[in-house]
């Protein structure tokens, strides 16, 4: 048996080494049945009848460029109207360069209007992507590492349409990126060491050959990586102080453990920029400036090779990012001889000015203060977006020659496969996948840290759904069982995402199952955002995500079941069937408690994470009530990270008409104050118990906010209050509530209060209502009192906010607020 194990181990090593040695690369001419050969010798094969990869794009089409005199690679394009996938077989472990070519030729105007997402094996590469309408081609390059799945799946997710002209997948066994580096903050200071970069995707933003005399880009075809290096002069902002070093024609010396040709070719290291000492002082710095996206993280690699020294010694200089971070570069301490390439890696976070400055300058420890140089620079954005990773159904078999070219014999392969299958079968009996969902678990409010989150877009902003390992993934067949195969009688609601079904787990726990419907206008981006937001946050007043399903085009979310339906169900008569068997009238005190719960949830969204989250669709249908009428904010599909909105510019207005912040709608200025405005509309809806937009009413009353403002100006606000609660509201409580609504609905966002202040005011209004009921004062009724009565003077303590982490917080908050309000004194009728 030991001998058998030894043989299996040996042949496994042989097989793995042969697979690694093969290192397959793919060059695809999309939309074409013909091959396209470029001037550099590369041949791109057509994708119409693929033999070496799989393609699930049966409903895609080919468009043809009417100008046949251009680049052969851009004569055709593959156009997608539904999600489609290319699948390439690659070794299980390795680093890959992925390039996507886009050219919206003028003979097909639809290409210029394309908008789509692109993902690769669970990593979101491009979000809401559109090709610039400048008449030129665009190449997007990414570097990614695969550690488990031996298939690289490239997905196109159209919003309108998607297209691509060509695809490159280049494999390399070399480690061309490191896993950590010094972390430089926007202020220029150090945040220690950033680790785990290799688990992310890198998008190439700049690849610079510093000191190149040729003004044309250089393509390093010698390494078979085909990277393009651009000259540095357009980015150099201290041109008078710099000069090109003499071309080093004798060649560089490679030292094991330092830079290899896969890190950068010789051509990069035999050129450099150095200080022009005849035109500048030795204290001058050489600075390059690069425009980047604000709030993003970048992997920066600086290439060095001393081709300017004539003797060895303590020659050194500093490299700077922004103005505060510096690191000493001491070439001879590392290389012990001339012309040896090496590099330094950094993780740099961009500032609000949307640029990164890289400088080199003299070191006080150097015997020559003019000694400084830079050979090359690479800036790659760390992509943290997520995307589902569906498999490919059908397709054409892979070309087997890539797999068995150097295997020593068929008998060895059979032996290895038998051994591997035996081991896998044994392991499957002992373990189960990390993503297998356990029915019977309660709601999973899982905190995964406060990473830079960029849901739409941008963004910006997160680990892959397939890599979350949160135990949230649910097989589709189990969801069918829970919903009785989506029985129409179990529908409890319908919204922008799709229908919502009531389901029951095997252990009797009830859940809400939200199934996407493409006709409802929300899709993949909202699906991804909802999962990522709810997997990052935990709060008693935010709805809990139990799991999700993404199979065969189905996008399904499973939540804790909210027995009492939405807040709107209890305010307005509706033809929409809800989870609540019948509408139950809410008392004024209940309404205040519900508003307070929703305010706590929104306050946590805005302030509970490092960057904060803007909900962007606050409305009464997105405030759900559990069996005890505890309010929980739901539906995070349109949410945005405040980190992305530091510039206060949004590319697209999202939300619900009637609740939209007018400043956001007119100026595209999105902040957390947009949520405050929408919540003010909800407060008004709670007071009046009518729809925000009701077209059955006279024109002046259609819009609730406009009507309320008109009534307030006429001194007749009490006429729009819900008659079912008018007699029970304390005038003082009502006065404070109306004052809070008025502040939330300010036209200018800067005049609106933060959610912490809104929460404070609502708790104040509740305490006033409770005191009125406790004292049972005769004038604390609506019978003979008007909302125009002067509000009692109160000595207010500084604003406080409360953190709600679990169910017990309800009791704790009541105790704390009681202690706070016990410190108020009221002046009224001479009574203190």
ZIJOGI-V789806 format. One line per field, one symbol per residue. ss: DSSP state (h for helix, s for strand, l for the rest). phi: phi as a letter, one per 20 degrees, with the letter a starting at -180 (. if undefined). psi: psi as a letter, one per 40 degrees, with the letter a starting at -180 (. if undefined). A space follows every 10 residues. Layout:
ss = ???
phi = ???
psi = ???
This chain:
ss = lhhhhhhhhh hhhhhhhhhh hhlllssssl lllllsslll llssssllll lllsssllll ssssllllll lhhhlsssss lllssssssl lllsssssss ssllllllhh hhhllsssss llsssssssl lllllllsss ssssssllll ssssssssll lssslsssss ssllllllls ssssllllls ssssslhhhl sssssssssl lllllllssl hhhllllsss slhhhsllhh hsssllllll llllllllll lllllhhhhl llssslllll lllllsssss slllllssss ssssllllll llllllssss slllsssssl hhhhhlllll lssssssssl llllssssss ssllllllll llsslsssss ssslssllll llllllllll hhhhlllllh hhhhhhhhhh hhhhhhhhhh llllllllll llllllllll llllllllll llllhhhlll llsllhhhhh hhlllllhhh sssslllsss ssssllllls sssssslhhh lllhhhhhhh hhhhhhllll lsllssssss sllsssssss lllllslhhh llllllllll lllllllhhh hhhhhhhhhh hhhhhhhlll llsslllllh hhssslllll ssslllllls slllllllll llllllllll lhhhhhhlll lhhhhhhhhh hhhhhhhhll llslllllhh hlshhhhhhh hhhlllhhhh llhhhhllll hhhhhhhhhh hhhhllllhh hlllhhhhhh hhhhhhhhhh hhhhhlllll llllllllll llssllllll llllllllhh hhhhhhhhhh hllllsssll sl
phi = .fffffffff ffffffffff fflfcccdef ncedecdefe nfdeefdfcf ddbdbdcfde bdddffeeee ggfdebbedd dcgccdcdec gfcrdcddcd dcbefffcgf ffdfbadccc lndfecclec egedmcecdd dccbdddcef cedddddfed ccbbebcccd ebefeeceeb rgddegfnee dndecnfffd eddfdccdef nfefeefdde ffemeleddd fegfdfdcff edbffgfeee nededgndfd fffafggfee cadcfeffdb ffefddcdcc fcefmddced dddcafdded berfebbddc clcdebbfdc gffedmafld fbbcdbdcef efembcdccc bfdfeefcfe faabdbbccc feedfcafcf fdemndffff ffedgdffrf fffgffffff fffffffffe ccgfefeefo ffgdedednd ffdcfederk b.efgfdfld mdfcffffff ffdlllggfe fdrbbfeqed deccffenfe cddddfcgfe ndbgfffffg ffffedcbbf dcfeeeabcc blnedccccf edgemegfge dcfbeffcfe fbfdfeffff ffffffffff ffffgfcfdg dmcefmbfaf fdddcefeme ecfcmdfdfc ffffdfemdd ebfcqcgodf fffffedldd cffffffgff ffgffffdlb ffccfeeggf dfefffffff fffemcfffd fggfcgedef gfffgfffff gfffegfeff eefffffffg ffffffffff ffffflffee cefcddfegf effceefgfc cceddbffgf fffgffffff ffeecddblm ed
psi = dddddddddd dddddddddd ddgiihhhgh eieiihhide eihhiiedgi deiihgfdei ihihhegeea hdefdiihhh eihihhhhhi idhihhhhhh hhhgidegdd ddeihiihih fehhdhhfhi higeeiihhh hihihhedhe hhhhhhgidc iiiidihhhh iheigeiiei ihhhideeih fahhiedeei ihhhdhhhgh ehdheiihhg edeeefihhi iedeehegdd eiihiihgee iihhhheahi dddiidddee iiiihgeeei ieeiihhihh hiiieiihhh hhhihgeeie iiaghiiihi hbedhihhhg dddddeiifh iiihiihhhi aeefihhhii iiheeiehee hiihdihhhh hhheiiiigi ahhaiiiihe dddedeheid dddddddddd dddddddddd iiidehhhhe iahgghhfig ihhgddcdae .iiideedfe fehhiddddd ddefffhdee heihaddaih ihihideehi ihhhhihdee eibddddddd dddeeeihid fhihhdiihg hfehhhhhii hhdeaiddde dihiehhieh dihhhhiddd dddddddddd ddddddeeid eihhdefhid eehihadefh hhhigfdeii hdddedefhh ehhiahhdeh hdddddefhh ieeddddddd dddddddefi idhgeeiide edhddddddd dddeffdeee ihdeedeehh dddddddddd ddddeidhde eiiidddddd dddddddddd dddddfidef iedfiieeii hihihhiiii ihhhdadedd dddddddddd eeeiihhhfe h.
